[in-house]
């Protein structure tokens, strides 16, 4: 209850007391002397009742004020609890004098201790905040202050020196409010530590760069096997872009050289072990079949559920061609293209072995009374010395000359 309400109630009480008491006194008392005495008594009663009324009104006012203060304290505590659990630090700056552009800390949330390591009382120093800003970011801070003055709002990020000695990235949002009556200004702002977000963004940018510039083909599918993303190398090798593969699965790449059993075994291992590695023959968009070395890995969420699959492959066409070229250079003359001594020796050994283990060859050896070809320590078949059951020279030449052309042609 305010003062005006108290005055109004007192006036109403006084007027009613005078009118009612005088009328009642004149009606009940006819003697003038008694009437005068009663008037004095009436005045005393009026003063007492007035004092009692004022006392009652004041007590009610005090109780109401106490309730308001308690409500304000509870609301302040509730707001403080909300601010303490909030990741953002709320602060207020008050201009020291109108249009001076010099501000002092008017309020700062208690959670500033958790975010910066510094207690709220340390922020009362007007120079404290600026001294903790990274020197390389001061020009951005000054530019934001100018923007705040001109546009009455600003958002900027800068590095702030934490109490532990490390710099943390802070996202600072500010609004400038000006009282039209006093022309004094107030800044309401919020601080948010975005260090982890910045590091995550940098990591994401790095992964994206590696993904796009990798020399291996990379693709990602969802849990159902539908393409989600492919890199440039994938497109270069297969001829398919992500637009071509939207809604499709890796089956579009299958060449048909490997049967359903092969892919069933592949997915059984991926499902059980979370990884598979091996050679796959795929088909380009042009229809050309090519080999690749493929690694498929399962990407799981926090609960261990498979949400995506990652495939990384290297085309091995050039490796196979190089291996074939090396093999040819090792076994054929580079000038004439004819088999060289290494290939001739290899084919001869195969021919001799085939002749010895054949039933016809064994019978021939027994008829001639020779012991056949001996195996020396698993190193291959060699003719034994004469006089100890070995092949005679004519059989040796016959076997060699009869089997060698076929072996070379193979």
C-alpha positions as CSV (number, residue, x, y, z in Angstrom):
1,X,0.0,0.0,0.0
2,X,1.4,3.4,-1.0
3,X,1.2,6.8,0.7
4,X,-1.7,8.0,-1.4
5,X,-3.8,5.0,-0.4
6,X,-3.0,5.6,3.3
7,X,-4.0,9.3,3.1
8,X,-7.3,8.5,1.3
9,X,-8.3,5.9,3.8
10,X,-7.4,8.2,6.7
11,X,-9.5,11.1,5.2
12,X,-12.5,8.8,4.7
13,X,-12.2,7.6,8.3
14,X,-11.9,11.2,9.7
15,X,-14.9,12.6,7.8
16,X,-17.1,9.7,8.8
17,X,-16.0,10.0,12.4
18,X,-16.8,13.7,12.6
19,X,-20.2,13.4,10.9
20,X,-21.4,10.3,12.6
21,X,-20.1,11.2,16.1
22,X,-21.5,14.7,16.1
23,X,-24.9,13.6,14.9
24,X,-25.0,10.8,17.5
25,X,-23.8,13.1,20.3
26,X,-26.5,15.7,19.6
27,X,-29.1,13.0,19.5
28,X,-28.1,11.4,22.8
29,X,-27.0,14.3,25.0
30,X,-29.0,17.5,25.5
31,X,-26.9,19.1,28.2
32,X,-24.4,21.6,26.9
33,X,-21.8,21.0,29.6
34,X,-22.0,17.3,29.1
35,X,-21.8,17.8,25.4
36,X,-18.5,19.8,25.7
37,X,-17.0,17.1,27.9
38,X,-18.1,14.5,25.4
39,X,-16.5,16.5,22.6
40,X,-13.2,16.4,24.3
41,X,-13.6,12.6,24.9
42,X,-14.5,12.2,21.3
43,X,-11.4,14.0,20.2
44,X,-9.3,11.7,22.3
45,X,-11.0,8.6,20.9
46,X,-10.5,10.0,17.4
47,X,-6.8,10.4,17.9
48,X,-6.5,7.0,19.4
49,X,-8.5,5.4,16.6
50,X,-6.5,7.4,14.0
51,X,-3.3,6.1,15.5
52,X,-4.6,2.6,15.5
53,X,-5.6,2.9,11.9
54,X,-2.3,4.3,10.9
55,X,-0.6,1.5,12.8
56,X,-2.7,-1.2,11.1
57,X,-2.1,0.4,7.7
58,X,1.7,0.6,8.3
59,X,1.9,-3.0,9.5
60,X,0.0,-4.2,6.4
61,X,2.4,-2.1,4.3
62,X,5.4,-3.6,6.1
63,X,4.1,-7.1,5.6
64,X,3.5,-6.4,1.9
65,X,7.0,-4.9,1.5
66,X,8.5,-7.9,3.2
67,X,6.6,-10.3,0.9
68,X,7.8,-8.3,-2.1
69,X,11.4,-8.5,-0.9
70,X,11.2,-12.2,-0.2
71,X,9.6,-12.7,-3.7
72,X,12.4,-10.6,-5.2
73,X,15.0,-12.7,-3.3
74,X,13.4,-15.9,-4.4
75,X,13.2,-14.7,-8.0
76,X,16.8,-13.5,-7.9
77,X,17.9,-16.9,-6.5
78,X,15.9,-18.7,-9.2
79,X,17.5,-16.5,-11.9
80,X,20.9,-17.1,-10.4
81,X,20.4,-20.8,-10.5
82,X,19.3,-20.6,-14.1
83,X,22.3,-18.5,-15.0
84,X,24.6,-20.8,-13.2
85,X,23.5,-23.9,-15.2
86,X,23.5,-21.9,-18.4
87,X,26.6,-22.2,-20.6
88,X,26.4,-18.5,-21.3
89,X,27.6,-15.8,-18.9
90,X,25.2,-12.8,-18.7
91,X,26.7,-9.4,-17.9
92,X,25.6,-5.8,-17.7
93,X,27.8,-2.7,-18.1
94,X,26.7,0.8,-17.0
95,X,28.0,4.0,-18.6
96,X,29.8,6.1,-15.9
97,X,28.4,9.4,-17.3
98,X,26.2,10.1,-20.4
99,X,28.0,10.0,-23.7
100,X,31.4,9.3,-22.2
101,X,31.7,5.7,-23.6
102,X,33.3,4.6,-20.4
103,X,31.5,1.6,-18.9
104,X,31.8,-0.2,-15.6
105,X,30.6,-3.7,-14.7
106,X,27.2,-3.5,-13.2
107,X,26.4,-7.2,-13.1
108,X,28.1,-10.4,-14.1
109,X,26.8,-14.0,-13.6
110,X,28.4,-16.2,-11.0
111,X,29.1,-18.8,-13.7
112,X,31.8,-16.5,-15.0
113,X,34.1,-18.3,-12.5
114,X,33.4,-21.6,-14.3
115,X,33.9,-20.2,-17.8
116,X,37.0,-18.0,-17.2
117,X,38.4,-19.1,-13.8
118,X,38.0,-15.6,-12.4
119,X,35.6,-14.7,-9.6
120,X,32.9,-12.0,-10.2
121,X,34.6,-9.5,-7.9
122,X,37.7,-9.5,-10.1
123,X,35.6,-8.2,-12.9
124,X,34.8,-5.0,-11.1
125,X,38.1,-3.5,-12.3
126,X,37.3,-1.7,-15.6
127,X,40.6,-2.6,-17.2
128,X,40.5,-6.3,-16.2
129,X,38.7,-7.6,-19.3
130,X,40.7,-5.8,-21.9
131,X,44.0,-7.0,-20.3
132,X,42.9,-10.6,-20.8
133,X,42.0,-10.3,-24.5
134,X,44.6,-11.8,-26.9
135,X,46.8,-9.0,-28.3
136,X,46.1,-10.1,-31.9
137,X,42.4,-9.9,-31.3
138,X,42.2,-6.3,-29.8
139,X,41.6,-4.8,-33.3
140,X,38.5,-7.0,-33.7
141,X,37.3,-6.0,-30.2
142,X,37.7,-2.3,-31.1
143,X,35.8,-2.8,-34.3
144,X,33.0,-4.5,-32.5
145,X,32.8,-1.7,-30.0
146,X,32.4,0.8,-32.9
147,X,29.7,-1.4,-34.5
148,X,27.9,-1.5,-31.1
149,X,27.9,2.3,-30.9
150,X,26.6,2.7,-34.5
151,X,24.1,-0.2,-34.7
152,X,23.3,-0.7,-31.1
153,X,24.2,-4.4,-31.4
154,X,27.3,-6.5,-32.2
155,X,28.5,-10.1,-32.2
156,X,32.2,-11.0,-32.3
157,X,34.6,-13.7,-31.3
158,X,38.0,-13.4,-29.7
159,X,40.5,-15.2,-27.5
160,X,40.4,-14.7,-23.8
161,X,43.1,-15.7,-21.3
162,X,41.7,-18.2,-18.9
163,X,42.9,-18.4,-15.3
164,X,44.7,-21.6,-16.2
165,X,47.0,-19.8,-18.6
166,X,45.3,-21.0,-21.8
167,X,43.4,-18.9,-24.3
168,X,39.7,-19.8,-24.9
169,X,37.6,-18.6,-27.8
170,X,34.7,-16.5,-26.6
171,X,31.5,-15.6,-28.6
172,X,30.4,-12.2,-27.3
173,X,26.9,-10.8,-28.1
174,X,26.1,-7.2,-27.0
175,X,23.1,-4.9,-27.1
176,X,23.3,-1.2,-26.3
177,X,20.3,0.4,-24.5
178,X,20.0,4.1,-23.8
179,X,17.7,5.8,-21.3
180,X,15.9,8.6,-23.1
181,X,15.4,10.5,-19.8
182,X,18.9,10.4,-18.4
183,X,20.7,9.7,-21.7
184,X,22.8,7.1,-19.8
185,X,23.6,3.9,-21.7
186,X,23.7,0.3,-20.6
187,X,25.3,-2.7,-22.4
188,X,23.6,-6.1,-21.9
189,X,25.7,-9.0,-23.2
190,X,26.3,-12.7,-23.1
191,X,29.5,-14.7,-23.2
192,X,29.8,-18.2,-24.6
193,X,32.9,-20.4,-24.6
194,X,33.1,-21.7,-28.2
195,X,36.6,-23.2,-28.0
196,X,35.4,-26.8,-28.5
197,X,33.1,-25.8,-31.4
198,X,36.0,-24.1,-33.1
199,X,38.2,-27.1,-32.6
200,X,35.5,-29.4,-34.0
201,X,35.0,-27.1,-37.0
202,X,38.8,-27.2,-37.6
203,X,38.8,-31.0,-37.3
204,X,35.8,-31.2,-39.7
205,X,37.5,-29.0,-42.2
206,X,40.6,-31.1,-42.0
207,X,38.7,-34.3,-42.5
208,X,36.8,-32.8,-45.4
209,X,40.1,-31.7,-47.0
210,X,41.6,-35.1,-46.6
211,X,38.4,-36.7,-47.9
212,X,38.5,-34.6,-51.1
213,X,42.2,-34.7,-51.8
214,X,42.9,-38.4,-50.9
215,X,44.4,-40.5,-53.6
216,X,42.2,-43.4,-52.5
217,X,38.6,-43.6,-53.6
218,X,36.3,-43.0,-50.5
219,X,32.6,-43.5,-50.2
220,X,30.2,-43.5,-47.3
221,X,26.8,-45.2,-47.2
222,X,24.0,-45.2,-44.7
223,X,23.0,-48.2,-42.6
224,X,20.9,-49.5,-45.6
225,X,23.9,-49.3,-47.9
226,X,22.7,-46.2,-49.9
227,X,25.4,-43.8,-51.0
228,X,25.7,-40.7,-48.7
229,X,29.0,-39.2,-50.0
230,X,31.8,-39.9,-52.4
231,X,35.1,-38.1,-53.0
232,X,36.7,-36.9,-56.2
233,X,39.0,-39.9,-56.6
234,X,35.9,-42.2,-56.4
235,X,34.4,-40.2,-59.3
236,X,37.6,-40.2,-61.3
237,X,38.0,-44.0,-61.0
238,X,34.4,-45.1,-61.4
239,X,33.0,-42.2,-63.5
240,X,30.0,-41.8,-61.1
241,X,29.3,-38.6,-59.3
242,X,27.2,-38.3,-56.1
243,X,24.3,-37.1,-58.2
244,X,24.5,-40.3,-60.3
245,X,24.5,-42.4,-57.1
246,X,21.7,-40.8,-55.1
247,X,19.5,-43.5,-53.6
248,X,21.7,-46.3,-55.0
249,X,23.9,-48.9,-53.4
250,X,27.4,-50.2,-54.3
251,X,25.7,-53.0,-56.3
252,X,25.7,-50.5,-59.2
253,X,29.5,-51.0,-59.4
254,X,29.5,-54.8,-59.5
255,X,31.1,-56.4,-62.6
256,X,29.7,-59.9,-62.2
257,X,33.1,-61.5,-61.9
258,X,32.4,-62.4,-58.3
259,X,29.3,-64.3,-57.4
260,X,26.7,-63.8,-54.7
261,X,28.5,-66.2,-52.3
262,X,31.5,-63.8,-52.4
263,X,29.5,-60.8,-51.4
264,X,27.5,-62.8,-48.8
265,X,30.8,-63.8,-47.1
266,X,32.0,-60.2,-47.3
267,X,28.9,-58.8,-45.5
268,X,29.0,-61.6,-42.9
269,X,32.5,-60.5,-41.9
270,X,31.5,-56.8,-41.9
271,X,28.5,-57.6,-39.7
272,X,30.5,-59.8,-37.3
273,X,33.9,-58.1,-37.2
274,X,33.1,-54.6,-38.4
275,X,35.7,-54.7,-41.1
276,X,36.5,-56.4,-44.4
277,X,39.5,-56.2,-46.7
278,X,40.1,-57.8,-50.1
279,X,40.2,-57.5,-53.9
280,X,37.0,-56.7,-55.8
281,X,36.4,-56.5,-59.5
282,X,34.1,-53.5,-60.3
283,X,32.8,-51.9,-63.4
284,X,33.2,-48.3,-64.4
285,X,30.4,-46.2,-65.8
286,X,32.0,-46.8,-69.2
287,X,31.6,-50.5,-68.8
288,X,35.3,-51.2,-68.3
289,X,36.0,-53.8,-65.6
290,X,38.9,-53.1,-63.2
291,X,40.3,-54.5,-60.0
292,X,40.6,-52.6,-56.7
293,X,41.7,-53.3,-53.2
294,X,38.8,-52.4,-50.9
295,X,38.5,-51.9,-47.2
296,X,35.0,-51.6,-45.7
297,X,34.6,-50.5,-42.1
298,X,31.5,-50.1,-39.9
299,X,30.7,-46.7,-38.3
300,X,28.7,-47.1,-35.1
301,X,26.9,-44.6,-32.8
302,X,27.4,-44.3,-29.0
303,X,25.1,-47.3,-28.5
304,X,27.1,-49.5,-30.8
305,X,24.5,-49.5,-33.6
306,X,25.8,-49.5,-37.2
307,X,24.7,-46.2,-38.7
308,X,27.1,-45.9,-41.7
309,X,29.7,-47.8,-43.7
310,X,33.0,-46.4,-44.9
311,X,34.7,-47.8,-48.0
312,X,38.2,-47.0,-49.0
313,X,39.7,-48.5,-52.2
314,X,42.8,-48.3,-54.4
315,X,42.6,-49.2,-58.0
316,X,45.1,-52.0,-58.7
317,X,45.0,-52.1,-62.6
318,X,48.3,-50.4,-62.9
319,X,49.8,-52.7,-60.2
320,X,48.7,-55.8,-62.0
321,X,50.0,-54.4,-65.4
322,X,53.3,-53.7,-63.7
323,X,53.5,-57.2,-62.2
324,X,52.8,-58.7,-65.6
325,X,55.4,-56.6,-67.3
326,X,58.0,-57.5,-64.6
327,X,57.1,-61.2,-65.1
328,X,57.5,-60.9,-68.8
329,X,60.8,-59.1,-68.6
330,X,62.1,-61.8,-66.3
331,X,61.1,-64.7,-68.6
332,X,61.2,-63.3,-72.2
333,X,63.9,-61.6,-74.2
334,X,63.2,-57.9,-74.5
335,X,64.5,-57.7,-78.0
336,X,63.1,-60.9,-79.7
337,X,60.2,-61.6,-77.4
338,X,61.3,-65.3,-77.2
339,X,61.5,-67.2,-73.9
340,X,64.8,-66.8,-72.2
341,X,66.9,-69.2,-70.2
342,X,65.0,-68.7,-67.0
343,X,61.7,-69.6,-68.5
344,X,63.3,-72.5,-70.5
345,X,64.7,-73.9,-67.2
346,X,61.4,-73.5,-65.4
347,X,59.4,-75.3,-68.2
348,X,62.1,-78.0,-68.4
349,X,61.7,-78.8,-64.7
350,X,57.9,-79.0,-65.1
351,X,58.2,-81.3,-68.1
352,X,60.7,-83.6,-66.4
353,X,58.5,-83.8,-63.3
354,X,55.4,-84.5,-65.4
355,X,57.2,-87.3,-67.4
356,X,58.6,-89.0,-64.2
357,X,55.3,-89.1,-62.3
358,X,53.3,-90.4,-65.3
359,X,52.5,-94.2,-65.4
360,X,54.0,-94.6,-68.9
361,X,57.3,-93.1,-67.7
362,X,57.4,-95.3,-64.7
363,X,56.8,-98.5,-66.8
364,X,59.6,-97.5,-69.2
365,X,62.0,-97.1,-66.3
366,X,61.2,-100.5,-64.9
367,X,61.6,-102.2,-68.3
368,X,65.0,-100.8,-68.6
369,X,66.0,-101.8,-65.1
370,X,66.6,-98.2,-63.8
371,X,65.5,-96.9,-60.5
372,X,63.7,-93.7,-61.9
373,X,64.1,-90.1,-60.8
374,X,65.0,-89.4,-57.2
375,X,63.6,-86.6,-55.1
376,X,66.3,-84.8,-53.2
377,X,65.0,-83.1,-50.0
378,X,61.9,-81.9,-51.9
379,X,64.0,-79.6,-54.1
380,X,62.8,-81.1,-57.4
381,X,63.6,-84.1,-59.7
382,X,67.1,-84.6,-61.0
383,X,68.6,-87.5,-63.1
384,X,70.6,-89.8,-60.9
385,X,74.1,-90.8,-61.7
386,X,74.7,-93.6,-64.2
387,X,75.4,-97.0,-62.8
388,X,72.8,-96.6,-59.9
389,X,69.5,-97.1,-61.8
390,X,69.3,-93.6,-63.4
391,X,67.8,-92.8,-66.7
392,X,70.1,-93.4,-69.6
393,X,71.0,-90.5,-71.8
394,X,68.6,-91.5,-74.6
395,X,65.6,-91.6,-72.3
396,X,66.6,-88.3,-70.9
397,X,66.8,-86.6,-74.3
398,X,63.5,-88.3,-75.4
399,X,61.6,-87.0,-72.3
400,X,63.1,-83.6,-72.5
401,X,62.5,-83.1,-76.3
402,X,58.9,-84.6,-76.2
403,X,57.6,-82.5,-73.2
404,X,59.5,-79.2,-73.6
405,X,57.5,-77.8,-76.6
406,X,54.2,-78.4,-74.9
407,X,55.5,-76.9,-71.6
408,X,56.7,-73.8,-73.4
409,X,53.4,-73.3,-75.2
410,X,51.6,-73.5,-71.9
